[in-house]
Every structure is written in C-alpha cells, then in structure tokens.
Amino acid sequence: MTVRWFHMLGALALVVCATTANALAASSPTIESTPIPNPAKPNFSAMNFQLGTWNCSSQSSRRPAPYITTSVTTIDPSGYWMVTKSETAKTSWAPAALATDWVTYDADTHRWLDINTGNYGAYGATTSPGWNGNTIVWTDPLFKAGMDAIAVTPTTTTKVSDTKTTSHTTFQEKKSGRWISVDTICTKNG
C-alpha cells in the first residue's frame, strides 16, 4: 500500500508540474524575432554645399575686430552625422579655441539637431525645422541666463551661394542690459 500511495503522489506531482508549465507557457510573453530596422539616414542634400573647408569672420558689436574661424565639414562614416571641426584663432580678448559640431536629423521630432562641444568645457545644442528657401534658423533650447548673457535670439544662417553664407544672432548682456549682435560671413576654400 505504501508503494501505491507513493506512485499516486508521483503521478499527482507530474500532473501539477505539467499544468504549471502549460500555464506559465501560456502567460509568458513571446519574444519577437524580427530585428528592429535602423532609422533612415538623414537627407543631407540641402546641406551638402557645407562640405569642405570654410573660413569665417565673425564680428561682435562689443569687440573691436572680428574673430576668424577655420572649419572643415565632413559626413561621418556612419552617414548619420555631418561633422564640423573648427579652430578659432587667438584674439586680444580670447585664447585660440577648438570646437566640433555634430548635426543630424531627428525623424521622431521632425527637426535638425546640432550638438556642439569645445575645449574649455564649451557645449551647446540648437535645433531647427530645416531650410526654408536659402535660410535656416537655429534655436537654443538649452539656453539659461548666465553670468554674461540673459537672453539670446535664434541664429539665422543664409546661403548666399554654394561658397558663401552669412549668419546673424544677438544676445543681451546681463550687466548692461544692451543687445549685442554677432554677424558672421563664411567663404568656402575647398
């Protein structure tokens, strides 16, 4: 009789295990085996004229002379970023500076994004809905009032030709409250 009882308990245990396994299988999420496709690469066709080497002269209304920047723009090997490496020459009021801009298109938010980093801890982010004719407007969503500037306007860049652009922006000084304009003219070297 002990053997029969033992066999009955074993059979009951098998039934419970099988039922539990079936219930778990039915409630377990299925794993999707279809790979997630890569997002589409940005369409840089409206910006391709920017590829190459550029010399830019920027004049701030609070400085006695313009500052000069040389930039080289390429598309990174992935095809998702337009990369601009810039070097600004030393002036009487600022040391030489290096910066890198990474531009891509965010298809989810339908806007262009420019991430900027530079030596001395510089950083920034601007966004734009894209080109409207020969003009593109970049807005700084991260701007916060600081020690020097308490407000900024968007930067408007105009394509004059495939080898020349102009840009204009302003910022408000905290100490004086005056608005300072910064105008840039860039010409392509190669």
ABEGO torsion letter per residue (X at the ends): XAAAAAAAAAAAAAAAAAAAAAAAAAABBBBBABBBBBBBBBBAAAAAAABEBBBBBBBBAABABBBBBBBBBBBBAAGABBBBBBBBBBBAABBBBBBBBBBBBBAAAGBBBBBBBBBGGBBBBBBBAEBBEABBBBBBAABBBBAABABBBBBBBBBABAABBBBBBBBBBAAAGBBBBBBBBBBBAX
